[in-house]
Amino acid sequence: MIFVYILLCALLITILFFGVFSYIIFLSSLKRKEISSIQLKEDFKNNDKESLEYLLDKEYQNVFIKAQDETRLHGMYIKNSSKTLNIAVIAHRYRADATTLGLIAKIYIEKGFDVLLIDSRAHGLSGGKYCGMGALEKDDIKEWINYVNDRFMNKCNIILHGVSLGAASCLGSLYKNDNESVKMVFADSTFTKVYDIYVRVGTKRYGKILASILMVFTCLLTRMIAKFSLRKISTSEWIKESKIPIMFIIGSEDKMINQDKFLLLYDGYKGPKELKVIEGAHHALGHYVDKEEYKHFINGTLVKYLKN
């Protein structure tokens, strides 16, 4: 009998250990976190400052909408000096905000577009307690598409452009969505399965066995608290029925995402597509590392696929 008690206690302690450890992982990766420029990674710090400085010289309108779950979402709308029916909806990377999108916005503004720079939920001025890693944000993008359509009375050409988390969110918005106003998607540094990133990072830090056990608990906590499944986030599933032109962009030195799986995502897409590898660029840094090449690719594909 004593042995049974000891065994039960050991089991409870083990469950408690993994539960607490997984909860820390859950909070550190998904809970809203305000990041100052001092906390930004050195790779991004000066580049993001350049983006912000560009936006500070522009007149913009703060716009707010409600997500399907009533979360308040924020965006920065910049109207072009020339009247246009073309608008780029641009979504930022993980742990960033709309102000980091200035240099991408500049490309579209110079091309004559209006731009809408959005804060993903749990980022910037948007509400929300937890980041959804694309699972929740894909539906938020759909609401932004509805907002733009209402603003233009359904007479507009929408380009979706996302970086990292933003790219996955934009691709996710194509799932079961036949909105004819969306003409193209630029997916820069998108992940394929976010679960794989968790496992890879966890394995590197804690070893394969411990990481596997932690992921069971982390997935359970995510489902219970944040109301989405890490396992079901799959950009390949989200776009498999789509026929909208997708421009895939990746940095040659991107170590955050699995490049082989990124290329499989590209190869597996059955709609119109283009692939651009930015030489020397790490994750989500292509538009900073080679501004001219990035701009040239966007402009060239817009001419090719956007029919005014």
Secondary structure as GFF3:
##gff-version 3
##sequence-region A 1 308
A	DSSP	alpha_helix	2	30	.	.	.	ID=ss1
A	DSSP	alpha_helix	42	56	.	.	.	ID=ss2
A	DSSP	beta_strand	61	66	.	.	.	ID=ss3
A	DSSP	beta_strand	72	78	.	.	.	ID=ss4
A	DSSP	beta_strand	86	91	.	.	.	ID=ss5
A	DSSP	three_ten_helix	98	101	.	.	.	ID=ss6
A	DSSP	alpha_helix	102	110	.	.	.	ID=ss7
A	DSSP	beta_strand	114	119	.	.	.	ID=ss8
A	DSSP	alpha_helix	137	151	.	.	.	ID=ss9
A	DSSP	beta_strand	157	163	.	.	.	ID=ss10
A	DSSP	alpha_helix	165	172	.	.	.	ID=ss11
A	DSSP	beta_strand	182	188	.	.	.	ID=ss12
A	DSSP	alpha_helix	194	206	.	.	.	ID=ss13
A	DSSP	alpha_helix	208	221	.	.	.	ID=ss14
A	DSSP	pi_helix	222	226	.	.	.	ID=ss15
A	DSSP	alpha_helix	235	239	.	.	.	ID=ss16
A	DSSP	beta_strand	246	251	.	.	.	ID=ss17
A	DSSP	alpha_helix	259	268	.	.	.	ID=ss18
A	DSSP	beta_strand	273	278	.	.	.	ID=ss19
A	DSSP	alpha_helix	286	289	.	.	.	ID=ss20
A	DSSP	alpha_helix	291	305	.	.	.	ID=ss21
###
